[in-house]
């Protein structure tokens, strides 16, 4: 699984891309648990971040596998 971090999340994690390996599909909660173990500082951002799987927004029912590209999408501000 390839995980992409954008904007301030790159600073929080110290990376733009993370390769994760998981023995079985994970739902959103399980994926978050994996990410928070690796990057505890993400916990302060979790409520405002959307997950996307293979270019589509994910929900709590989405199953993530090793072949997926997952993006953590922070809030977007405009003006």
N, C-alpha and C positions, 0 to 999 in steps of 0.2 A: 504494500500500500504506500502510495506516495502522498505525503501531506504537505500542503503549501500554506505558508504564512505570509500575510500581507501587512503593509503599513506598520503600525505600532507593534503588531504581534511578532514581527521580525526582531524587534528590539527586546521584547519580553522573552522570546525563546533563544535568541542568539543565532537563528538560522532562517533561511528562506524555504528550504525543502528538507523534509525528514522522510527517510525510508523506514517503514514499520513492517514487521512481519507478525502475522497472527495466525494461529493454527486453525481457527474457525471463523465464520462470519461474526461480526460484532454489530450490535445495534448502536444507536447514537450514545446512549448512556455508557455502554461498555467502552466505546471509543474514547469518550471523554475521560473515563477512569484511567485508561492507558496514557492519554496525553497529560493528565494532571500528575500522574506518577513521575513522568519524565520532566515536566515543566510546571511545578507547583504554582508559579507566578501567574499562570493562565487562569487560575481560579477567580481572580478579581475581574476577569473579562468574560467569563463564561456566559453570563446572562445576556450579554449584548452581541455575542458572536453567533452567526448562522453557519451551519455546516452545508457544504455542497458536495455531492458525489457525482463525479463524471459530468460536470458542468450543469447539474440541476440541483436546486435546493433540496436538502434532505429533511426528513421529519423524524419523529421518534420511532417510526416503524421501519425506516430504511435499514437495510442490512449492508454492512461494509465488508469487502473482501480484499485479499491481497492484491488483486488486479485493479483496484480502484484508485483513482486520483481524487483526493479529498482536499477541499479548500476551506480554510477558516476565514469567513468573511466578516470583517469588523463593520461597525456602523458606518454609514456613508453620510458625510455632511456636504452640503452644497451652499451655493450662495451666488 
